Structure formats: C-alpha cells, structure tokens
Amino acid sequence: MSETRRNYAALSAFIFCFFFAQAMAMSLLSIWLTQSLGLNGIETGTVFSANFIGAMCAQPIYGYLSDRMGFRKVVPAGIAVLVLLSGLFFSFLYAPLLRWNIVVGAVVGGIYLGFTFIAGSYALESYVDRVGRKYGFEYSRVRLWGSLGFASAAVFSGRLYNLDPGINFYLASVAGLLLLPILAFARIEPDSTQQAAADRLTPRDSAALLVQPKFWAFMVLILGVTNLYLVYDQQFPFYFSSLFPTREAGNAMFGYLNSAQIFVEAGGMFVAPLLVRRIGATHGLLLATAIMIVRIAASGIATGPLTISACKMLHAVELPILAVSLFRYIAFHFEPRHASTVYMVGVSFGHSLGLAILSPLAGMSYDLIGFQNTYFLIAGLALVFWAASWFALSPTPAEIGTTRSDPPPSVAPLDPPGGNDVQPLGAIDR
C-alpha cells in the first residue's frame, strides 16, 4: 500500500470514528440534560453556555498547538484519549457534578466537551487538510467519512437512548478506543523544511496574523455572511416544524430530512473539489455563501412543507463547497505554518464569537417582528457583507486549465506524490 493510500484510509477511518463518537455523545445532549438529569431551561442554557465558552478557549490553543506540532500526531492523539474517556466522564463525573452543583458541573463539562467534541473537530479537520496537501488527497474526501460516521450513529442513537443513555456514551468510548490504533496505522513523515519552520513558531508569530490586512479581509466573509447564516440556522428547526400540520409531523420530517441531508452532503464532499478546482477557491467561497443567502431569504418566502424542505436541503449543497474552498483559500494565501491558526481562530473562534453577539439579537428580532421578517433582515445584511467580500477577498486562480506560472510569484505549487489526480494547492514560499 502506498503512503498516500495508507494515510487516506487511516485518516478516513479516524474521522469516521470521531464523528460517530461525537454523535453518540452530543446529538442527544439537551434531551439527556432535561429528561435524565431533570435540569430546567435556565440550567440547560447555563450548561450550553459553558460548552460554548470552553470551545472558545480551546480554539486558539488548538490553532497554535496544531501549527507548532506540524505533521506530528500529538493533537489527534490527545483528542483520541479524550474521546476514549467519554463514557466514564459522562457517567461518573459530569452527571454527579451537575446534580451536586450546576455551575461546577457546567464548568468542568465545558472544558471537557469544548476541547473534545466542539473545538476538537475543527482541530482534526485542520490536521487532515495539512496531511492531505502533503500526500496528495483532498480534505473533503476524508471529511465525507465524518458525515457518514455521524449519520450512522444518528440512525440508532435515539433507540439506544430509550434503553439507557449510558449505552450511547460508552459506545462513544468504544469509538475512541479505535482511534489510537487507527492513528498508529498512519505513516505520516514530517516535512523537514515545514517542521523546522513549525518548531520556530512562537505565540507572538501566531498573534501577528491579527494585524495582517489579508486576514481581516478574509474575515469580512466569515464574520459577516457565515456568522449570520449560523444565527439563522440555530432556530430554523423550530420554524421548520411550525409550517407542518402538526408540530410532531414537522419534527419527524426534520429528522428524516436531516439524515438525507447528511448523506447528500457526504456525496457533495466527494464532488465539491472538482468544482472548486475549476472556479478557484475565492469564487467557491462566494458561490457557497450566495447559496446560504438564497436559503435564508427563501425560508422567509416558504409557505408550506414542500418549500421549507427544499430550503433545508440547500445546506447539503453549500456546505461541501464552503468546506473545500475555506481550506484551499487558506492554503493559497497564508503560510503553511499558520494554516491551523487561521482556521481555528479565524473560522472556528470567529464563528463562536459572532454567535455569542448575534444570537441574542436574533432572538429579540424573532419575538418582535417574527421569523419571516427576521430572515429577510438577516439575508439583507448578509448580502451587504457578501458584496463587500467581492472586493475584500484576494483572487485565487482556478486549478484546472492553468499553467504553473499562473499563481502569484509568492506561491509555489506542490506536486502530489504518486501522480494523484487531485492537485493540492500551493504553499506560500518562505
């Protein structure tokens, strides 16, 4: 087995197991907190706020550590150990602490869940992208196995929960137990030049990104369009179910569509690189965010089950294009040694911070002017940021039908080993 195939298979299995564990541990968390532990709405909100804050703390730490470690397996191995402990954590630490003192339990849970399943997923995706660019395979074609892993767990997690919630948590631990040998199977050799640059990286170097104009130009799209989309998507399930004859019918259909969306999304992860390579990462970002705006506005126009269901399925179209374009844009316009920091701080932390600010405002708007008018307002604001992004984002050349002299002088294209048909983006010449 070639190194490329070996590492692709290992990371695909790793991502499948991780997202399987994430679904088992997190997808029914709100039900577990309210039904099994008997927490009220305020207490449940406190727990989720703590998880949110824990993730925000973890994101810049993971960004720096990932860039500092380079191709070393330290970060994914650490996350694997945390996943392995999930069954014991939920049963013997988290639940007793929440029953004893909601604040203490929320803080401990926020640290664990923030580092393990929330920020941890972003850190693993960044690592997969880094390795994929070295060995010549697409991040998205590994990530699609994560969607399949999550969907596989979602199929029977509800039934297992009805038997005993602890089964779900211990199945997450079983998946974590598989992560370490899978990671050991991978043969990821450090790149001496890139590793030397990573070893010299300091927190000050990473913080220097915050004064780069091209970083904040990139953030126009992230803080503007994608954050507004996430705010819209937060309470979309509630509005979705309200357009059905009964709330129960709406909830059931949302579950069916959510499963269908995940499988379509997995297929999209496979084909999205073909599109993004043809149009370039910048146009890919603009296309994906344009679909987001269409979905937001269309949700305000939707009048019944059929139209609102069509809006829901648009998510399976834009997400793969966005995911591929984000990593390709970062790889082309930022130094490889800063790639994880740009993703973890710019995208992950940026989303968390934006949601913290915008979510209460959106909630007030839903109460004052209703869901439909709020959707039109969100779509209008997103359109303003989207138009600004046309001028703010740096151009990224297409990777099909171009010559090696097409990229800017500062970019040196990489040749994938083994003549793989997927061409990775160039690395910034240091």
N, C-alpha and C positions, 0 to 999 in steps of 0.2 A: 504494500500500500504506500503510495506517495505521501510526502509530508502534507501536501495540500489536502488530499482526500482524508487523511487521518485526522488532521486538525479540524476540518469541516465537520466530519462525523462526530468527533468528540464534543465540539462546542455546540453542535445542534442538539445532541443528547443532553448536554449540560443545561442549555436554555429550556428545553422541554421539561426537564425535571424541576428546574427552578420555578417556572411559571405554573406547573402543576401544583407545587407546594404553595405558591402564592395564592392560587385559587382556593385551595383547601383551607388555608389559614385566614384569608382576608375577605373572601367573597360573601360570607355569611356573618361577618364580624358584628354588624349592627343588630342582627337577629339574636346572636349569642349574648350580646350585652344586655338587651332588653328582656328577652324571654328567659334565658337561662340564669342570668345574674340579677335580673329584676331592676336594672337601672332605669331611672326616669329620663325624660328628654334632655333636661339640663345636664345630668350626669353623663349621658351618652355623648352630648356635644362637647363636654369637657375632655372626654377620652379622645375623641377625634381631633380636637384642637391640639392636644398633647402630641398625637401622632404626627400631625402636620408640622408642629414646631420641631419635633425630633428629626423629621426628614429635612427641614431647612438647615438644621445644624450639621447633619450628615453630608449634605450635598457638596459644600465647598471642601470638606475634609476628604471625601472620596475623590473629588476632582484633583486635588493636589497629590494625594497618595497614588492615584492611578497614573498620573503623568510622571511621578517620581519613580515608580516601580517599572514603568515601561512594559516590556513583554513578560516580566516575572509574574508568577501566578499568585502572588501574595493576596491581592484584593479578592479575586474569585474564591480562593481557598478560605479566606476569612469569612466571606459571606456563606459559603457552604457549611462551615462549622455552626454559624448562627442558625441556619435553616435546620440543621440536624437537631438543635436544641429546642425546636418549636413545641413539640409535644409536651416535654417537661415544663417548658416555660408557661404555656397556657394553663396547664392543669395544676401545677404545684407552686407557681409564683404569681402569675398575673391574676387569676381568679381570686385566690385568697387575699391578695393585696387590695383589689378593687372592693371586695366585701368589707375589708377592715377599714380602709381609708381611701376614698375615691381619688384624692389629689396625689397621694403617694403612688397608688396603682397606676394612675394615668401617666405620671412622670416616668416611672420605670417602663411601662408599656410603650410610651412614646419613643424612648431611647432605643428599645429593642426593635420595635416594628419599623421605626424610621430608618434605622441602619440596615435592617434585614430585608424587608419586603418593599419598602417605598423607595428610598434612595438607592438601595441595593440593586434594584432592577436597572436603573439608569447607569450605574457603575458597570454592571455586566454588559450592557449594550455597548457602552463606550469601549470596553476591553475587546469585545467581539469585532467591532469595527477596526480597531487597531491591528488585531491579528489578521483579519481578513484582507486588509490592504497589504500586509506583508506577504501573505501566501496566495493572494490572487483569487479570493472568493468574496461574494457580496455579503455584507452585513444582513441585508433583508432576507437572504435565502437561509440564513441561520435563524433570524428572528421569527420567521414564519412557523418554526417548530415551537416557539414560545406560545404563539397563538393557539396552536393545536394542543399543547400541553394544558393551557388554561381551559380550553373548551372541553377537553377530555375530563378534567376534574369537575367542571361545572355540570356535566351530564348527570352525575350521581351524587354530588356533594350534598344536595338538599335531602335526598332519601337517607343518606348516612347520618345526616344531622338529626333527622327524626328518630333514628335508633339511639344515637348517643353522640353529642357534639365532639366528645374526646376522640372518636374514631377519625374525624377529619384532621385534627391536629396531629395525631400520631402518624397518619398517612403522609402528612407534610414532612415529618421527621424521617420517614422511610425514604421519601424522595431526596431529602438532604443527605441521607446515608449513601445514596448512589452518586451524589455529586463529586465526592472526593476521589473515588477510583476512576470515574469518568475523566476528571481533570488530570489525573495522573497518566491516563492513556494518551493525552495530547502531547505532542513533541514540538514545543514552541521554543525555538532557539532565539536568544537575544540578538538583535542587530547591534554590532559593536559601536557603530557611529551614533545611532539613535540612543543607545543605552548610555553612552558616555555623556551625551547632552542631557539625558534624564537625570543622571547621577549628579550633575552640576546644578540642577534646578533647585531654587530656593523659594520659600513663600513669597519673598519680595518679587521674584520674577513672575510668579503667577498673578500677584496683585497688580503688576504693571499692565496686565490686559485691560484693567478698568480705565486706563487713561488713553487707550488706543481708539482713535475715531472709528476705525472699521468695526471694532467690537460693538460700539453703540449704534452704528448704522445697522448692523445685524439685529440689534435688539429692538429697533423700530418695529420689525415684523413680529418678533417674539412677544414683546411686552404689549404690543398693540393688538394685532389680529388674533394670534393663537390664544392669548390670555382671555380675550373677550369670548372666543369660541368655547373655551373650557368653562367659563362662567355660565354661558348659555346651556352647556351640556349637563351641568350639575343637577338642575331641577327639571330637565327635559322629561325624565320618566314620569313625573307627576302629571305634567301637561299632556303627555302622550296618552296615558290611561284615561284622561278626562274626555277624550274625543271618541271613546267607545261607548256602546250602550250601557255597560256596567263597568265599574272600576275593576272588578275581578277579571272580566274579559280583557280589559286593557292590560292588566298586569301579566296575565298569561301570554298574551300576544307579544308583549315586550320581551318576555323571556325567550319565546320562540325566535323572534327577530334577532335578539342579542346573540343567540347561538349561531344562527345563519350568518349574521354579520361577521362573527369571528372566523368562520370557515371561508367566507368570501375574502375577508381581509388577509388570510393566510395565502390564498391564491394570488392576491394582489401583491403581496410581498415578493412573490417569485417573478412577476412580470414587470413590476414598477422600475427596476433598474434599466430595463430595455428602453422605457420611455424617457427616464431621466437622463440616460446617457445620450439620447438623441437630441433632447431640447436643452440640456445643461442644467446644473443644479439650481441656478438662480431662477430660471423660468419654471423649474419644478416647484420651488417654494411658492412662487406667485400663483401657479396653477392650483396647487393644493389648498392654499388659503382662499383663493377665489371660490373653490367648491365649498369651503367652510361658510363663506358669506352667503352663498346661494342657499345652503341648507338652513342657515339661521333665518333668512328672510322668508324662505318657502314655508318654514314652520309657522310663521305668523299668518301666512295665507291659507295654510291647510285647514280644511273644513270637515274632515272625516277620517276614518280608519285607513283608507287606501292611501291618501295623500300624505298623512303623517308617517305612515310606514315607509313610504318611498323616501321621505326626508331622513328617517333613521338609517336606511341602507346606504345613503350617501357617505356615511362615515367610513364604510368599508372601502370606498373609492379614494378618498383624500388621505387617509392615514398612511397607507404604504408609500404614496408619492411623497408625502411630507417627511416620513422617516428616512427614506433613501436620500432625499435632497438635503436634509439637515446635515447628515454626516459627510456627504460629498462637498457641500459648501464649506464646512469647517475644515476638511482636509485640504481643500484647494487654497483657502485664503488665510489660514493660520498655521503657525509652526507645528509640526507633529508633536513636539514635546509639550505643547499647550492644548492639544486637542480635547483631552478629557476635562480640563478645567473650563474650556469654552462651553462644552456640552453640559457639564454638571452645574456650573454657575450661571451661564447664560440661559440655557434652556430649562433645566430642572429647577434650580433655585429661582430663576426669573418667573417661572410658572407659579411656584409656591407663593412668592411674594405678591405677585399680581392677584392671585386668588384671594389672598388674605385681605387685600384692599378692596377689590371689586365685588366679592361675593355679598357682603352686607348691603352694598349699594344696589346690586341687582335684586336682592330680596325685598328691599324697600320699594323698588320700582314695580315688582310683581304685585305687591299689595296695593299700590297707589293707582297704577294705570293698566294692570292686567298683563298676562303673559304675551298676548299677541303684540300689543303696542311696545312692550319691552323688547321683544325680538326685533321689531323694526328699528328701535333705537340702537340696539347692540349692532345690528347689521350696518346701520348708517355710520356708526363710529368706527367699526372695523373697516368699512370701505375707505374711510379717510386715511387710516393707517396703511391700508393696502396700497393706495395711490402713492403715499409718501415712500413706501418701500421700493417702488419702481425706480426712484431716484437715489435712495439710500443704499440699497444692496449693490455690492460690486458684481460686475459681469463674470459669468463662469462659462467658458466655451463648451460647446457640445463635444462629446467624446466619440461620436460616430461621424465619419466624413470629414475629420480634421486631420491635419498633419502634425508632426511632432513639434513644429515651430509655432503652432497656434497659441499655446498658453503664454502668459506674460513671461518676461525674462527671468523673474524670480522663481518660476515654477519649473521643476524638473520632473517630467513624467516618469513613473515607475514601470518597469517591465515585470509582469507577474511570472513566477517560476512555472515551468512546465507548459507554457503556452496556453494558459487557461483562457476561455473565450470571454471572460469577464475582465475588463480592463479597470484596474483601480485608479483612483485619482492621483494626481501628482502630489509630491511632498514639497514643502517650501524649502528652498535651498538655503542652508545656513552658511 
